Amino acid sequence: MAKMSDAELMKQVRNLAASNSKSGVARELNMSVQTFTNRLLAAASSLGEAPPKFTRKSSAAKACLLYTSPSPRDG
């Protein structure tokens, strides 16, 4: 697969960012999150643009389980 240009990358990211987290966009583009972040920042900088905002947060934060010790009222 040929490396896409900065302009192509930014166009795809803008389309995907409206409904995906950063990790979701990276997955769609078949890149690791670190590689995607580096490419995105480099592309935005070379084009003189700000990186797009991602609308969805990572689902990892939703999957957090909070453990609390039993209350004395629990018996």
All heavy atoms as TSV, in Angstrom:
chain	resi	resn	atom	element	x	y	z
A	1	MET	N	N	0.835	-1.177	0.000
A	1	MET	CA	C	0.000	0.000	0.000
A	1	MET	C	C	0.888	1.251	0.000
A	1	MET	O	O	1.779	1.400	0.822
A	1	MET	CB	C	-0.889	-0.025	1.252
A	1	MET	CG	C	-1.781	1.158	1.395
A	1	MET	SD	S	-2.726	0.957	2.932
A	1	MET	CE	C	-3.951	2.153	2.672
A	2	ALA	N	N	0.629	2.146	-0.936
A	2	ALA	CA	C	1.420	3.368	-1.042
A	2	ALA	C	C	1.072	4.329	0.089
A	2	ALA	O	O	-0.069	4.388	0.540
A	2	ALA	CB	C	1.158	4.031	-2.388
A	3	LYS	N	N	2.063	5.065	0.530
A	3	LYS	CA	C	1.851	6.042	1.589
A	3	LYS	C	C	1.019	7.199	1.045
A	3	LYS	O	O	1.332	7.761	-0.006
A	3	LYS	CB	C	3.198	6.542	2.097
A	3	LYS	CG	C	3.103	7.491	3.258
A	3	LYS	CD	C	4.493	7.872	3.739
A	3	LYS	CE	C	4.404	8.914	4.818
A	3	LYS	NZ	N	5.732	9.310	5.288
A	4	MET	N	N	-0.058	7.534	1.744
A	4	MET	CA	C	-0.916	8.623	1.270
A	4	MET	C	C	-0.292	9.972	1.574
A	4	MET	O	O	0.492	10.111	2.514
A	4	MET	CB	C	-2.313	8.505	1.864
A	4	MET	CG	C	-2.420	8.749	3.350
A	4	MET	SD	S	-4.090	8.609	3.970
A	4	MET	CE	C	-4.231	6.854	4.146
A	5	SER	N	N	-0.644	10.946	0.747
A	5	SER	CA	C	-0.116	12.294	0.943
A	5	SER	C	C	-0.719	12.908	2.205
A	5	SER	O	O	-1.730	12.426	2.727
A	5	SER	CB	C	-0.453	13.168	-0.270
A	5	SER	OG	O	-1.842	13.460	-0.291
A	6	ASP	N	N	-0.096	13.989	2.659
A	6	ASP	CA	C	-0.609	14.685	3.843
A	6	ASP	C	C	-2.035	15.170	3.622
A	6	ASP	O	O	-2.888	15.047	4.501
A	6	ASP	CB	C	0.295	15.862	4.206
A	6	ASP	CG	C	1.648	15.424	4.757
A	6	ASP	OD1	O	1.784	14.239	5.126
A	6	ASP	OD2	O	2.564	16.264	4.816
A	7	ALA	N	N	-2.309	15.706	2.428
A	7	ALA	CA	C	-3.653	16.214	2.126
A	7	ALA	C	C	-4.677	15.079	2.128
A	7	ALA	O	O	-5.792	15.235	2.653
A	7	ALA	CB	C	-3.658	16.935	0.785
A	8	GLU	N	N	-4.307	13.925	1.560
A	8	GLU	CA	C	-5.214	12.762	1.551
A	8	GLU	C	C	-5.472	12.269	2.973
A	8	GLU	O	O	-6.605	11.929	3.324
A	8	GLU	CB	C	-4.629	11.634	0.714
A	8	GLU	CG	C	-4.583	11.918	-0.761
A	8	GLU	CD	C	-3.761	10.894	-1.521
A	8	GLU	OE1	O	-2.885	10.238	-0.915
A	8	GLU	OE2	O	-3.993	10.748	-2.728
A	9	LEU	N	N	-4.416	12.222	3.777
A	9	LEU	CA	C	-4.558	11.784	5.167
A	9	LEU	C	C	-5.511	12.711	5.919
A	9	LEU	O	O	-6.440	12.243	6.585
A	9	LEU	CB	C	-3.200	11.748	5.871
A	9	LEU	CG	C	-3.246	11.407	7.365
A	9	LEU	CD1	C	-3.673	9.959	7.578
A	9	LEU	CD2	C	-1.906	11.658	8.021
A	10	MET	N	N	-5.305	14.015	5.801
A	10	MET	CA	C	-6.164	14.970	6.517
A	10	MET	C	C	-7.618	14.854	6.065
A	10	MET	O	O	-8.534	14.930	6.876
A	10	MET	CB	C	-5.648	16.394	6.316
A	10	MET	CG	C	-4.323	16.665	7.011
A	10	MET	SD	S	-4.391	16.477	8.804
A	10	MET	CE	C	-5.301	17.948	9.232
A	11	LYS	N	N	-7.842	14.642	4.779
A	11	LYS	CA	C	-9.206	14.499	4.263
A	11	LYS	C	C	-9.878	13.267	4.864
A	11	LYS	O	O	-11.014	13.337	5.339
A	11	LYS	CB	C	-9.185	14.404	2.735
A	11	LYS	CG	C	-10.557	14.299	2.118
A	11	LYS	CD	C	-10.478	14.238	0.613
A	11	LYS	CE	C	-11.870	14.059	0.026
A	11	LYS	NZ	N	-11.831	13.989	-1.433
A	12	GLN	N	N	-9.186	12.141	4.869
A	12	GLN	CA	C	-9.748	10.917	5.436
A	12	GLN	C	C	-9.994	11.066	6.932
A	12	GLN	O	O	-11.020	10.642	7.441
A	12	GLN	CB	C	-8.842	9.720	5.166
A	12	GLN	CG	C	-8.930	9.222	3.750
A	12	GLN	CD	C	-8.292	7.858	3.599
A	12	GLN	OE1	O	-7.395	7.475	4.360
A	12	GLN	NE2	N	-8.750	7.121	2.614
A	13	VAL	N	N	-9.049	11.674	7.625
A	13	VAL	CA	C	-9.185	11.845	9.075
A	13	VAL	C	C	-10.382	12.741	9.394
A	13	VAL	O	O	-11.176	12.436	10.283
A	13	VAL	CB	C	-7.888	12.406	9.702
A	13	VAL	CG1	C	-8.105	12.819	11.144
A	13	VAL	CG2	C	-6.775	11.383	9.605
A	14	ARG	N	N	-10.547	13.822	8.659
A	14	ARG	CA	C	-11.698	14.711	8.901
A	14	ARG	C	C	-13.016	13.976	8.702
A	14	ARG	O	O	-13.957	14.176	9.459
A	14	ARG	CB	C	-11.630	15.933	8.003
A	14	ARG	CG	C	-10.552	16.885	8.402
A	14	ARG	CD	C	-10.696	18.246	7.771
A	14	ARG	NE	N	-9.494	19.050	7.880
A	14	ARG	CZ	C	-8.959	19.497	9.000
A	14	ARG	NH1	N	-9.494	19.197	10.146
A	14	ARG	NH2	N	-7.860	20.225	8.999
A	15	ASN	N	N	-13.096	13.125	7.693
A	15	ASN	CA	C	-14.316	12.354	7.451
A	15	ASN	C	C	-14.584	11.359	8.568
A	15	ASN	O	O	-15.733	11.173	8.973
A	15	ASN	CB	C	-14.242	11.619	6.111
A	15	ASN	CG	C	-14.324	12.554	4.924
A	15	ASN	OD1	O	-14.880	13.644	5.013
A	15	ASN	ND2	N	-13.754	12.140	3.806
A	16	LEU	N	N	-13.535	10.717	9.056
A	16	LEU	CA	C	-13.693	9.682	10.078
A	16	LEU	C	C	-13.806	10.251	11.493
A	16	LEU	O	O	-14.424	9.639	12.363
A	16	LEU	CB	C	-12.509	8.708	10.019
A	16	LEU	CG	C	-12.415	7.844	8.767
A	16	LEU	CD1	C	-11.062	7.155	8.698
A	16	LEU	CD2	C	-13.542	6.821	8.741
A	17	ALA	N	N	-13.216	11.416	11.736
A	17	ALA	CA	C	-13.163	11.973	13.092
A	17	ALA	C	C	-14.534	12.356	13.632
A	17	ALA	O	O	-14.739	12.380	14.840
A	17	ALA	CB	C	-12.233	13.181	13.134
A	18	ALA	N	N	-15.475	12.632	12.746
A	18	ALA	CA	C	-16.804	13.055	13.186
A	18	ALA	C	C	-17.526	11.967	13.961
A	18	ALA	O	O	-18.394	12.257	14.787
A	18	ALA	CB	C	-17.637	13.476	11.983
A	19	SER	N	N	-17.184	10.713	13.717
A	19	SER	CA	C	-17.903	9.627	14.380
A	19	SER	C	C	-16.987	8.588	15.025
A	19	SER	O	O	-17.426	7.486	15.332
A	19	SER	CB	C	-18.817	8.931	13.372
A	19	SER	OG	O	-18.051	8.394	12.312
A	20	ASN	N	N	-15.735	8.922	15.227
A	20	ASN	CA	C	-14.791	7.953	15.786
A	20	ASN	C	C	-13.843	8.599	16.790
A	20	ASN	O	O	-13.575	9.792	16.727
A	20	ASN	CB	C	-13.929	7.348	14.664
A	20	ASN	CG	C	-14.673	6.368	13.831
A	20	ASN	OD1	O	-14.978	5.275	14.279
A	20	ASN	ND2	N	-14.988	6.743	12.602
A	21	SER	N	N	-13.319	7.764	17.675
A	21	SER	CA	C	-12.245	8.185	18.571
A	21	SER	C	C	-10.938	8.164	17.786
A	21	SER	O	O	-10.878	7.662	16.660
A	21	SER	CB	C	-12.148	7.218	19.752
A	21	SER	OG	O	-11.786	5.928	19.295
A	22	LYS	N	N	-9.888	8.697	18.377
A	22	LYS	CA	C	-8.581	8.677	17.715
A	22	LYS	C	C	-8.144	7.241	17.434
A	22	LYS	O	O	-7.674	6.931	16.347
A	22	LYS	CB	C	-7.526	9.380	18.567
A	22	LYS	CG	C	-6.191	9.509	17.844
A	22	LYS	CD	C	-5.062	9.957	18.728
A	22	LYS	CE	C	-5.191	11.372	19.171
A	22	LYS	NZ	N	-3.995	11.850	19.888
A	23	SER	N	N	-8.340	6.345	18.392
A	23	SER	CA	C	-7.938	4.952	18.173
A	23	SER	C	C	-8.794	4.295	17.100
A	23	SER	O	O	-8.314	3.453	16.349
A	23	SER	CB	C	-7.983	4.156	19.482
A	23	SER	OG	O	-9.298	4.123	20.001
A	24	GLY	N	N	-10.075	4.697	17.013
A	24	GLY	CA	C	-10.948	4.157	15.971
A	24	GLY	C	C	-10.506	4.584	14.585
A	24	GLY	O	O	-10.522	3.790	13.642
A	25	VAL	N	N	-10.095	5.840	14.439
A	25	VAL	CA	C	-9.605	6.330	13.150
A	25	VAL	C	C	-8.296	5.627	12.796
A	25	VAL	O	O	-8.110	5.197	11.658
A	25	VAL	CB	C	-9.424	7.867	13.166
A	25	VAL	CG1	C	-8.776	8.350	11.880
A	25	VAL	CG2	C	-10.764	8.563	13.378
A	26	ALA	N	N	-7.414	5.480	13.766
A	26	ALA	CA	C	-6.146	4.781	13.517
A	26	ALA	C	C	-6.411	3.355	13.031
A	26	ALA	O	O	-5.781	2.884	12.079
A	26	ALA	CB	C	-5.287	4.762	14.783
A	27	ARG	N	N	-7.362	2.691	13.665
A	27	ARG	CA	C	-7.715	1.324	13.273
A	27	ARG	C	C	-8.264	1.310	11.840
A	27	ARG	O	O	-7.907	0.446	11.045
A	27	ARG	CB	C	-8.733	0.764	14.264
A	27	ARG	CG	C	-8.980	-0.695	14.173
A	27	ARG	CD	C	-9.828	-1.282	15.308
A	27	ARG	NE	N	-10.821	-0.395	15.889
A	27	ARG	CZ	C	-10.697	0.243	17.068
A	27	ARG	NH1	N	-9.605	0.080	17.788
A	27	ARG	NH2	N	-11.651	1.019	17.523
A	28	GLU	N	N	-9.134	2.266	11.512
A	28	GLU	CA	C	-9.695	2.361	10.150
A	28	GLU	C	C	-8.604	2.553	9.105
A	28	GLU	O	O	-8.728	2.079	7.981
A	28	GLU	CB	C	-10.687	3.516	10.058
A	28	GLU	CG	C	-11.992	3.291	10.768
A	28	GLU	CD	C	-12.932	2.367	10.018
A	28	GLU	OE1	O	-12.849	2.297	8.778
A	28	GLU	OE2	O	-13.737	1.712	10.689
A	29	LEU	N	N	-7.562	3.267	9.460
A	29	LEU	CA	C	-6.462	3.549	8.534
A	29	LEU	C	C	-5.337	2.514	8.630
A	29	LEU	O	O	-4.283	2.683	8.005
A	29	LEU	CB	C	-5.912	4.953	8.790
A	29	LEU	CG	C	-6.910	6.091	8.553
A	29	LEU	CD1	C	-6.286	7.432	8.947
A	29	LEU	CD2	C	-7.376	6.128	7.106
A	30	ASN	N	N	-5.550	1.467	9.409
A	30	ASN	CA	C	-4.563	0.386	9.582
A	30	ASN	C	C	-3.224	0.893	10.083
A	30	ASN	O	O	-2.161	0.536	9.568
A	30	ASN	CB	C	-4.372	-0.395	8.279
A	30	ASN	CG	C	-5.624	-1.124	7.873
A	30	ASN	OD1	O	-6.286	-1.733	8.713
A	30	ASN	ND2	N	-5.972	-1.043	6.606
A	31	MET	N	N	-3.277	1.758	11.106
A	31	MET	CA	C	-2.060	2.285	11.733
A	31	MET	C	C	-2.162	2.090	13.233
A	31	MET	O	O	-3.258	2.052	13.784
A	31	MET	CB	C	-1.929	3.794	11.479
A	31	MET	CG	C	-1.733	4.223	10.078
A	31	MET	SD	S	-1.551	6.024	10.040
A	31	MET	CE	C	-1.759	6.327	8.303
A	32	SER	N	N	-1.010	2.004	13.886
A	32	SER	CA	C	-1.024	2.030	15.342
A	32	SER	C	C	-1.410	3.441	15.772
A	32	SER	O	O	-1.269	4.399	15.002
A	32	SER	CB	C	0.347	1.662	15.906
A	32	SER	OG	O	1.275	2.713	15.659
A	33	VAL	N	N	-1.887	3.602	16.983
A	33	VAL	CA	C	-2.282	4.921	17.477
A	33	VAL	C	C	-1.071	5.858	17.478
A	33	VAL	O	O	-1.184	7.029	17.095
A	33	VAL	CB	C	-2.922	4.831	18.875
A	33	VAL	CG1	C	-3.194	6.200	19.443
A	33	VAL	CG2	C	-4.209	4.025	18.821
A	34	GLN	N	N	0.084	5.359	17.871
A	34	GLN	CA	C	1.290	6.191	17.907
A	34	GLN	C	C	1.687	6.652	16.506
A	34	GLN	O	O	1.977	7.826	16.289
A	34	GLN	CB	C	2.446	5.441	18.566
A	34	GLN	CG	C	3.689	6.290	18.754
A	34	GLN	CD	C	3.466	7.443	19.709
A	34	GLN	OE1	O	2.933	7.248	20.780
A	34	GLN	NE2	N	3.864	8.636	19.322
A	35	THR	N	N	1.707	5.725	15.547
A	35	THR	CA	C	2.037	6.083	14.167
A	35	THR	C	C	1.026	7.075	13.614
A	35	THR	O	O	1.393	8.069	12.983
A	35	THR	CB	C	2.075	4.827	13.277
A	35	THR	OG1	O	3.080	3.952	13.767
A	35	THR	CG2	C	2.349	5.169	11.823
A	36	PHE	N	N	-0.261	6.827	13.869
A	36	PHE	CA	C	-1.315	7.722	13.400
A	36	PHE	C	C	-1.146	9.122	13.991
A	36	PHE	O	O	-1.223	10.119	13.269
A	36	PHE	CB	C	-2.686	7.152	13.764
A	36	PHE	CG	C	-3.802	8.120	13.520
A	36	PHE	CD1	C	-4.159	8.486	12.239
A	36	PHE	CD2	C	-4.483	8.685	14.581
A	36	PHE	CE1	C	-5.180	9.393	12.012
A	36	PHE	CE2	C	-5.499	9.587	14.372
A	36	PHE	CZ	C	-5.853	9.944	13.081
A	37	THR	N	N	-0.887	9.205	15.292
A	37	THR	CA	C	-0.714	10.505	15.950
A	37	THR	C	C	0.465	11.260	15.343
A	37	THR	O	O	0.351	12.458	15.036
A	37	THR	CB	C	-0.509	10.326	17.463
A	37	THR	OG1	O	-1.651	9.650	18.004
A	37	THR	CG2	C	-0.334	11.651	18.171
A	38	ASN	N	N	1.572	10.573	15.141
A	38	ASN	CA	C	2.752	11.212	14.546
A	38	ASN	C	C	2.468	11.705	13.136
A	38	ASN	O	O	2.822	12.832	12.774
A	38	ASN	CB	C	3.943	10.250	14.539
A	38	ASN	CG	C	4.462	9.962	15.923
A	38	ASN	OD1	O	4.198	10.691	16.871
A	38	ASN	ND2	N	5.199	8.870	16.055
A	39	ARG	N	N	1.838	10.856	12.310
A	39	ARG	CA	C	1.502	11.258	10.929
A	39	ARG	C	C	0.523	12.418	10.913
A	39	ARG	O	O	0.641	13.346	10.120
A	39	ARG	CB	C	0.874	10.089	10.165
A	39	ARG	CG	C	1.789	9.014	9.654
A	39	ARG	CD	C	2.599	9.347	8.412
A	39	ARG	NE	N	1.993	10.195	7.406
A	39	ARG	CZ	C	1.252	9.799	6.376
A	39	ARG	NH1	N	0.993	8.524	6.200
A	39	ARG	NH2	N	0.778	10.673	5.508
A	40	LEU	N	N	-0.490	12.378	11.783
A	40	LEU	CA	C	-1.504	13.428	11.827
A	40	LEU	C	C	-0.885	14.773	12.188
A	40	LEU	O	O	-1.142	15.781	11.530
A	40	LEU	CB	C	-2.597	13.064	12.827
A	40	LEU	CG	C	-3.697	14.097	13.041
A	40	LEU	CD1	C	-4.461	14.356	11.750
A	40	LEU	CD2	C	-4.631	13.633	14.143
A	41	LEU	N	N	-0.056	14.789	13.217
A	41	LEU	CA	C	0.584	16.041	13.628
A	41	LEU	C	C	1.528	16.572	12.560
A	41	LEU	O	O	1.575	17.776	12.303
A	41	LEU	CB	C	1.304	15.849	14.962
A	41	LEU	CG	C	0.396	15.567	16.161
A	41	LEU	CD1	C	1.224	15.290	17.399
A	41	LEU	CD2	C	-0.573	16.711	16.387
A	42	ALA	N	N	2.274	15.686	11.917
A	42	ALA	CA	C	3.187	16.103	10.852
A	42	ALA	C	C	2.406	16.642	9.652
A	42	ALA	O	O	2.775	17.671	9.072
A	42	ALA	CB	C	4.080	14.940	10.428
A	43	ALA	N	N	1.319	15.975	9.284
A	43	ALA	CA	C	0.506	16.412	8.144
A	43	ALA	C	C	-0.136	17.757	8.433
A	43	ALA	O	O	-0.132	18.657	7.589
A	43	ALA	CB	C	-0.553	15.361	7.817
A	44	ALA	N	N	-0.712	17.901	9.616
A	44	ALA	CA	C	-1.358	19.160	9.984
A	44	ALA	C	C	-0.344	20.305	9.970
A	44	ALA	O	O	-0.619	21.392	9.464
A	44	ALA	CB	C	-2.016	19.038	11.354
A	45	SER	N	N	0.834	20.047	10.486
A	45	SER	CA	C	1.880	21.067	10.531
A	45	SER	C	C	2.337	21.456	9.128
A	45	SER	O	O	2.465	22.640	8.810
A	45	SER	CB	C	3.063	20.549	11.354
A	45	SER	OG	O	4.109	21.476	11.348
A	46	SER	N	N	2.570	20.477	8.281
A	46	SER	CA	C	3.051	20.773	6.925
A	46	SER	C	C	2.001	21.499	6.087
A	46	SER	O	O	2.341	22.262	5.190
A	46	SER	CB	C	3.508	19.502	6.219
A	46	SER	OG	O	2.406	18.725	5.801
A	47	LEU	N	N	0.711	21.270	6.390
A	47	LEU	CA	C	-0.361	21.938	5.649
A	47	LEU	C	C	-0.808	23.237	6.317
A	47	LEU	O	O	-1.670	23.937	5.792
A	47	LEU	CB	C	-1.562	20.992	5.508
A	47	LEU	CG	C	-1.312	19.726	4.689
A	47	LEU	CD1	C	-2.491	18.775	4.803
A	47	LEU	CD2	C	-1.044	20.090	3.230
A	48	GLY	N	N	-0.260	23.528	7.498
A	48	GLY	CA	C	-0.631	24.739	8.218
A	48	GLY	C	C	-2.048	24.685	8.772
A	48	GLY	O	O	-2.723	25.704	8.863
A	49	GLU	N	N	-2.491	23.499	9.132
A	49	GLU	CA	C	-3.844	23.300	9.654
A	49	GLU	C	C	-3.786	22.776	11.086
A	49	GLU	O	O	-2.788	22.208	11.507
A	49	GLU	CB	C	-4.604	22.271	8.810
A	49	GLU	CG	C	-4.785	22.652	7.368
A	49	GLU	CD	C	-5.520	21.583	6.579
A	49	GLU	OE1	O	-6.170	20.713	7.196
A	49	GLU	OE2	O	-5.433	21.620	5.345
A	50	ALA	N	N	-4.890	22.929	11.778
A	50	ALA	CA	C	-5.015	22.327	13.107
A	50	ALA	C	C	-5.542	20.904	12.936
A	50	ALA	O	O	-6.368	20.654	12.053
A	50	ALA	CB	C	-5.991	23.131	13.958
A	51	PRO	N	N	-5.072	19.968	13.747
A	51	PRO	CA	C	-5.613	18.611	13.666
A	51	PRO	C	C	-7.105	18.630	14.015
A	51	PRO	O	O	-7.546	19.446	14.817
A	51	PRO	CB	C	-4.825	17.832	14.722
A	51	PRO	CG	C	-3.662	18.679	15.068
A	51	PRO	CD	C	-4.027	20.086	14.750
A	52	PRO	N	N	-7.880	17.737	13.421
A	52	PRO	CA	C	-9.314	17.712	13.711
A	52	PRO	C	C	-9.602	17.231	15.125
A	52	PRO	O	O	-8.777	16.547	15.745
A	52	PRO	CB	C	-9.873	16.735	12.678
A	52	PRO	CG	C	-8.730	15.865	12.315
A	52	PRO	CD	C	-7.505	16.719	12.454
A	53	LYS	N	N	-10.760	17.585	15.616
A	53	LYS	CA	C	-11.240	17.094	16.920
A	53	LYS	C	C	-11.947	15.773	16.691
A	53	LYS	O	O	-12.659	15.601	15.706
A	53	LYS	CB	C	-12.215	18.085	17.541
A	53	LYS	CG	C	-11.647	19.464	17.747
A	53	LYS	CD	C	-10.913	19.524	19.050
A	53	LYS	CE	C	-10.510	20.955	19.345
A	53	LYS	NZ	N	-9.153	21.107	19.688
A	54	PHE	N	N	-11.769	14.862	17.616
A	54	PHE	CA	C	-12.446	13.568	17.539
A	54	PHE	C	C	-13.663	13.617	18.445
A	54	PHE	O	O	-13.575	14.040	19.594
A	54	PHE	CB	C	-11.491	12.441	17.961
A	54	PHE	CG	C	-10.304	12.340	17.034
A	54	PHE	CD1	C	-9.138	13.018	17.313
A	54	PHE	CD2	C	-10.386	11.603	15.871
A	54	PHE	CE1	C	-8.051	12.968	16.452
A	54	PHE	CE2	C	-9.307	11.539	14.998
A	54	PHE	CZ	C	-8.139	12.219	15.295
A	55	THR	N	N	-14.807	13.195	17.918
A	55	THR	CA	C	-16.048	13.347	18.669
A	55	THR	C	C	-16.250	12.286	19.735
A	55	THR	O	O	-16.787	12.559	20.789
A	55	THR	CB	C	-17.269	13.332	17.735
A	55	THR	OG1	O	-17.265	12.129	16.978
A	55	THR	CG2	C	-17.235	14.514	16.802
A	56	ARG	N	N	-15.839	11.082	19.474
A	56	ARG	CA	C	-16.041	10.006	20.439
A	56	ARG	C	C	-14.779	9.759	21.227
A	56	ARG	O	O	-13.688	9.730	20.692
A	56	ARG	CB	C	-16.436	8.715	19.720
A	56	ARG	CG	C	-17.845	8.754	19.198
A	56	ARG	CD	C	-18.284	7.438	18.602
A	56	ARG	NE	N	-17.842	6.301	19.391
A	56	ARG	CZ	C	-17.546	5.125	18.865
A	56	ARG	NH1	N	-17.606	4.919	17.587
A	56	ARG	NH2	N	-17.163	4.127	19.643
A	57	LYS	N	N	-14.959	9.554	22.505
A	57	LYS	CA	C	-13.828	9.180	23.355
A	57	LYS	C	C	-13.629	7.680	23.253
A	57	LYS	O	O	-14.514	6.939	22.851
A	57	LYS	CB	C	-14.098	9.564	24.818
A	57	LYS	CG	C	-14.308	11.035	25.015
A	57	LYS	CD	C	-13.057	11.802	24.717
A	57	LYS	CE	C	-13.279	13.281	24.924
A	57	LYS	NZ	N	-12.257	14.079	24.328
A	58	SER	N	N	-12.489	7.229	23.649
A	58	SER	CA	C	-12.182	5.809	23.633
A	58	SER	C	C	-13.142	5.048	24.530
A	58	SER	O	O	-13.502	5.501	25.610
A	58	SER	CB	C	-10.749	5.585	24.101
A	58	SER	OG	O	-10.478	4.222	24.218
A	59	SER	N	N	-13.543	3.873	24.086
A	59	SER	CA	C	-14.472	3.070	24.870
A	59	SER	C	C	-13.801	2.490	26.122
A	59	SER	O	O	-14.484	2.007	27.013
A	59	SER	CB	C	-15.050	1.941	24.024
A	59	SER	OG	O	-14.019	1.097	23.572
A	60	ALA	N	N	-12.480	2.563	26.193
A	60	ALA	CA	C	-11.771	2.033	27.357
A	60	ALA	C	C	-12.206	2.748	28.636
A	60	ALA	O	O	-12.302	2.141	29.690
A	60	ALA	CB	C	-10.272	2.149	27.178
A	61	ALA	N	N	-12.495	4.036	28.530
A	61	ALA	CA	C	-12.921	4.780	29.713
A	61	ALA	C	C	-14.291	4.325	30.185
A	61	ALA	O	O	-14.591	4.358	31.368
A	61	ALA	CB	C	-12.952	6.266	29.407
A	62	LYS	N	N	-15.124	3.874	29.275
A	62	LYS	CA	C	-16.463	3.403	29.632
A	62	LYS	C	C	-16.417	2.032	30.304
A	62	LYS	O	O	-17.333	1.670	31.013
A	62	LYS	CB	C	-17.338	3.319	28.386
A	62	LYS	CG	C	-17.601	4.657	27.756
A	62	LYS	CD	C	-18.421	4.481	26.506
A	62	LYS	CE	C	-18.554	5.797	25.778
A	62	LYS	NZ	N	-19.220	5.623	24.495
A	63	ALA	N	N	-15.356	1.286	30.064
A	63	ALA	CA	C	-15.272	-0.068	30.569
A	63	ALA	C	C	-14.612	-0.155	31.945
A	63	ALA	O	O	-14.329	-1.223	32.435
A	63	ALA	CB	C	-14.507	-0.939	29.586
A	64	CYS	N	N	-14.389	0.974	32.577
A	64	CYS	CA	C	-13.729	1.011	33.874
A	64	CYS	C	C	-14.650	0.463	34.958
A	64	CYS	O	O	-15.812	0.838	35.061
A	64	CYS	CB	C	-13.337	2.451	34.198
A	64	CYS	SG	S	-12.546	2.612	35.799
A	65	LEU	N	N	-14.140	-0.422	35.786
A	65	LEU	CA	C	-14.903	-0.988	36.879
A	65	LEU	C	C	-14.387	-0.420	38.191
A	65	LEU	O	O	-13.198	-0.492	38.487
A	65	LEU	CB	C	-14.767	-2.513	36.882
A	65	LEU	CG	C	-15.439	-3.264	38.021
A	65	LEU	CD1	C	-16.960	-3.057	37.950
A	65	LEU	CD2	C	-15.118	-4.739	37.944
A	66	LEU	N	N	-15.263	0.152	38.969
A	66	LEU	CA	C	-14.887	0.731	40.250
A	66	LEU	C	C	-15.173	-0.289	41.344
A	66	LEU	O	O	-16.275	-0.815	41.464
A	66	LEU	CB	C	-15.687	2.007	40.505
A	66	LEU	CG	C	-15.461	2.699	41.836
A	66	LEU	CD1	C	-14.012	3.162	41.952
A	66	LEU	CD2	C	-16.406	3.861	41.993
A	67	TYR	N	N	-14.151	-0.600	42.133
A	67	TYR	CA	C	-14.327	-1.536	43.238
A	67	TYR	C	C	-14.428	-0.735	44.525
A	67	TYR	O	O	-13.611	0.127	44.797
A	67	TYR	CB	C	-13.144	-2.500	43.343
A	67	TYR	CG	C	-13.228	-3.367	44.574
A	67	TYR	CD1	C	-14.052	-4.473	44.601
A	67	TYR	CD2	C	-12.512	-3.041	45.727
A	67	TYR	CE1	C	-14.153	-5.243	45.736
A	67	TYR	CE2	C	-12.597	-3.806	46.859
A	67	TYR	CZ	C	-13.427	-4.905	46.859
A	67	TYR	OH	O	-13.547	-5.683	47.985
A	68	THR	N	N	-15.433	-1.025	45.280
A	68	THR	CA	C	-15.565	-0.406	46.608
A	68	THR	C	C	-15.636	-1.525	47.643
A	68	THR	O	O	-16.224	-2.576	47.398
A	68	THR	CB	C	-16.822	0.470	46.717
A	68	THR	OG1	O	-17.959	-0.309	46.427
A	68	THR	CG2	C	-16.743	1.633	45.743
A	69	SER	N	N	-15.046	-1.301	48.770
A	69	SER	CA	C	-15.082	-2.315	49.817
A	69	SER	C	C	-16.498	-2.360	50.417
A	69	SER	O	O	-17.236	-1.375	50.339
A	69	SER	CB	C	-14.049	-2.016	50.881
A	69	SER	OG	O	-14.274	-0.757	51.427
A	70	PRO	N	N	-16.872	-3.474	51.003
A	70	PRO	CA	C	-18.206	-3.590	51.581
A	70	PRO	C	C	-18.438	-2.546	52.681
A	70	PRO	O	O	-17.539	-2.197	53.449
A	70	PRO	CB	C	-18.238	-4.985	52.177
A	70	PRO	CG	C	-17.135	-5.725	51.503
A	70	PRO	CD	C	-16.109	-4.695	51.126
A	71	SER	N	N	-19.636	-2.056	52.717
A	71	SER	CA	C	-20.028	-1.097	53.730
A	71	SER	C	C	-20.435	-1.868	54.986
A	71	SER	O	O	-20.925	-3.003	54.901
A	71	SER	CB	C	-21.225	-0.298	53.203
A	71	SER	OG	O	-21.867	0.376	54.248
A	72	PRO	N	N	-20.281	-1.294	56.170
A	72	PRO	CA	C	-20.761	-1.968	57.378
A	72	PRO	C	C	-22.262	-2.284	57.316
A	72	PRO	O	O	-22.728	-3.240	57.913
A	72	PRO	CB	C	-20.478	-0.958	58.512
A	72	PRO	CG	C	-19.415	-0.067	57.953
A	72	PRO	CD	C	-19.592	-0.049	56.471
A	73	ARG	N	N	-22.999	-1.507	56.528
A	73	ARG	CA	C	-24.422	-1.774	56.384
A	73	ARG	C	C	-24.698	-3.018	55.562
A	73	ARG	O	O	-25.813	-3.544	55.578
A	73	ARG	CB	C	-25.110	-0.579	55.713
A	73	ARG	CG	C	-25.067	0.693	56.543
A	73	ARG	CD	C	-25.759	1.794	55.784
A	73	ARG	NE	N	-25.099	1.948	54.480
A	73	ARG	CZ	C	-24.684	3.067	53.969
A	73	ARG	NH1	N	-24.861	4.204	54.599
A	73	ARG	NH2	N	-24.101	3.112	52.799
A	74	ASP	N	N	-23.720	-3.504	54.809
A	74	ASP	CA	C	-23.925	-4.666	53.940
A	74	ASP	C	C	-24.004	-5.968	54.750
A	74	ASP	O	O	-24.359	-7.010	54.220
A	74	ASP	CB	C	-22.822	-4.773	52.891
A	74	ASP	CG	C	-22.891	-3.662	51.881
A	74	ASP	OD1	O	-23.959	-3.049	51.734
A	74	ASP	OD2	O	-21.857	-3.407	51.227
A	75	GLY	N	N	-23.658	-5.906	56.012
A	75	GLY	CA	C	-23.796	-7.070	56.883
A	75	GLY	C	C	-22.608	-7.891	56.907
A	75	GLY	O	O	-22.082	-8.799	56.870
